Amino acid sequence: MIRDCDVVVVGLGGFGAAALFHLAARGLSIVGVEAHGIPHDQGSSTGETRVIRKAYFEDARYVPLLQRAYALWAELADVVDASLCGPLFQRAGCLTFGPPGHTAVVGVQAAAREHALAHEVLDEHAIAKRFPALKPNPGDVGVFEAEAGFLHVERCTTAHVDGARRRGAVILCPARVTALRPGPEHVDVDVDEGTTLRARSVVLAAGPWLAADPVLRAFAGATPLVVERQVQLWFEPAVRASCAVPALPCFIHFGARGTFYAIPGREDDGALKACRHHGGTLTTPANVDRRVSAADVDDVRTFLRAHLPVADGEPLRSKVCLYTNTPDENFLVGPSPSSSRVIVVGGCSGHGYKMASVLGEIAADLVVDGGSPFDLGLFDPHRFGPAASR
Ligand SMILES: Cc1cc2nc3c(=O)[nH]c(=O)nc-3n(C[C@H](O)[C@H](O)[C@H](O)COP(=O)(O)OP(=O)(O)OC[C@H]3O[C@@H](n4cnc5c(N)ncnc54)[C@H](O)[C@@H]3O)c2cc1C
C-alpha cells in the first residue's frame, strides 16, 4: 500500500519528536515512524534528566541556538498539562569547574562574555563556601550559570509527540523504516508493516541507528559516526537536602581522571544522578552491554568520594545510554549528502538534548523554507567528505 504525505519523520526520540511537533505546526500532513516506543530506553533520550545551559564551552557558536532552545522549551511547557506529567524544566544552575587553564573552563567564560550571559567565576574557596557538599581540587576554578538547569527528558519527548498528535500528525509505533528511496520528486519510505509512505521530504532522526543501521547510515554521507556506551547512575545521598536544589546545582568537573557530571535530586525523588562523560566503549544499539558492572559503579564512586562524598553510596538505579559521536563532536544537521530531500538531524555527540527543541524547529524550517535563520555551517553533513554514490 502506498500512502502519500508531505513529510515522514524517521525516529521519534529526542530530535524526531521535536521535528514532528514543529512540522505539524506548519499545517503539513506528517507521519512519524518510531521503532521502539515513545519514550523508550534503547536509544539516547533515556535517563530522566539532561543538563541545559547556555554558556557553551564546546563552542560559543551554539549560544544563539541555546537561547532559542530555552524559549521553545518554555513555549512547550505552556501547552503541556503539567498537572499530568510534571514540569519539563527545573532551574538548578550549573557549575563548570576544573583547572583554570582547562579549555572548558576557559571556553565557558569566553562564551558567557561574548554573548553577555550572566555568570559568576568562583575560586576553589568560593565553590566550597557556596556549595558545601562539593570538594574542588586545589586551584580549581568554577563558572556558575544560574539560568542553567535540567530537562526531564522523557517528559519532553512525550510532550512533543503529544503536541504533534493534537496538531494532526499520524504516528506509526512500533513500526520500523526498512528502506528510504529518494527520487527527484519524492522519497519512498518502506515501513515493516507493509506500507510505503511517499513523502516530499524526510527528516531522519534515528539517533545511534543513524550510525549502526546500514540503510540509514548511507544518508550520513562520509561522516565516520561511532556509538559510545554511557552509564547513568543514581545515588541516595547521606543527606538528601545537600544534593538537591538549591544546595547543589548541576555540575561538570574536569579533572585528571576525566570528565564527570551530576544532576541534583528531582522534586519527586532525592536521588543524585552522577555519570562519566565519554570514555565509554564503542558499540552498537543492538550489541551494547546494558548491564552495569561493578567497575562502572566504582569509576563514578571514586569521583564522588573525591568531590561529592555525601553521595558516595550504593547506587539506587542505573541506565545505559548511547552517544552518537562525530569526529569533531559537532552535530549533523542539514540536507543529506545523498539526497536534499532527506534532512539529517543527529550525531549529537552526547550534548544535544538541550537543543532538541530548536533542532526540531530548524528541521521544519529546512523542509518548509529550504533554509534556516541560524548559521548551520558547524553542522554541515557534507563536512567529512562527499557522499557514497547512490
Ligand atoms: C547518558 C547520556 C547523557 C546525556 N546528557 C546530556 C545532557 O546532559 N545534555 C544534553 O543536552 N544532552 C545530553 N545527552 C545527549 C542527548 O541525550 C542526545 O543527543 C539526544 O537524546 C539524541 O536524541 P536522538 O533523537 O538523536 O536519538 P534517540 O533518542 O535515540 O532517537 C532515535 C530514535 O530513532 C528510532 N529509530 C531508529 N531506527 C529506526 C527505524 N529504522 N525506524 C523507525 N525508528 C527508528 C529509535 O527507536 C529512536 O527512538 C546525553 C546522552 C546520553 C546517552
The ligand as an ORCA input file, in Angstrom:
! r2SCAN-3c Opt
* xyz 0 1
  C      23.987      9.237     29.197
  C      23.671     10.422     28.357
  C      23.674     11.665     28.935
  C      23.425     12.798     28.172
  N      23.395     14.011     28.778
  C      23.044     15.098     28.086
  C      22.883     16.326     28.738
  O      23.037     16.432     29.968
  N      22.510     17.399     27.999
  C      22.301     17.305     26.652
  O      21.975     18.314     26.025
  N      22.434     16.135     26.002
  C      22.801     15.042     26.676
  N      22.911     13.828     26.054
  C      22.739     13.753     24.599
  C      21.286     13.658     24.202
  O      20.551     12.904     25.111
  C      21.227     13.084     22.793
  O      21.985     13.925     21.921
  C      19.791     13.022     22.282
  O      18.970     12.358     23.211
  C      19.780     12.293     20.957
  O      18.454     12.147     20.506
  P      18.132     11.413     19.129
  O      16.749     11.771     18.791
  O      19.223     11.710     18.157
  O      18.285      9.857     19.456
  P      17.224      8.834     20.087
  O      16.518      9.473     21.217
  O      17.931      7.559     20.315
  O      16.134      8.674     18.959
  C      16.332      7.945     17.790
  C      15.043      7.218     17.521
  O      15.048      6.641     16.227
  C      14.323      5.437     16.314
  N      14.700      4.622     15.150
  C      15.935      4.207     14.832
  N      15.920      3.497     13.688
  C      14.627      3.492     13.262
  C      13.977      2.924     12.144
  N      14.637      2.210     11.215
  N      12.639      3.076     12.035
  C      11.949      3.809     12.968
  N      12.530      4.363     14.055
  C      13.857      4.205     14.194
  C      14.772      4.838     17.628
  O      13.898      3.853     18.096
  C      14.825      6.085     18.497
  O      13.612      6.294     19.201
  C      23.170     12.676     26.790
  C      23.151     11.415     26.193
  C      23.385     10.289     26.969
  C      23.362      8.939     26.315
*
